[in-house]
Amino acid sequence: MNERIEHCLYLSGLTAQGCWDELDDYARKGIEKFAMLIIEECCNQLHDPNRYSDGDFAKWRIHKHFGLDYER
């Protein structure tokens, strides 16, 4: 598994006290696939490099795409 995705799982509590170990292979693969789909959606939001020269705008765009509030 990708170290960054594993770190996100840790931050979400899924690896706390054996939680990840208690999941079956189907659930683990589903969670990993979910993370990859989120990453792909983020990349799709940044598709036009000429439009997103400001990092703050890119962050706002991703937050907006996922329906999250963005605080600068």
JOSUL-V11821 format. One record per residue. N is the residue number from 1. PHI is phi in whole degrees, 0 to 359 (* if undefined). Layout:
((N PHI) (N PHI))
//
This chain:
((1 *) (2 300) (3 297) (4 291) (5 295) (6 298) (7 296) (8 296) (9 299) (10 298) (11 296) (12 279) (13 94) (14 289) (15 260) (16 289) (17 44) (18 80) (19 304) (20 298) (21 293) (22 280) (23 283) (24 279) (25 300) (26 298) (27 293) (28 299) (29 296) (30 296) (31 293) (32 297) (33 296) (34 302) (35 298) (36 295) (37 294) (38 296) (39 299) (40 297) (41 299) (42 297) (43 298) (44 297) (45 290) (46 255) (47 301) (48 265) (49 295) (50 287) (51 275) (52 247) (53 280) (54 260) (55 301) (56 295) (57 294) (58 298) (59 297) (60 300) (61 299) (62 294) (63 300) (64 298) (65 301) (66 267) (67 73) (68 255) (69 286) (70 241) (71 248) (72 283))
//
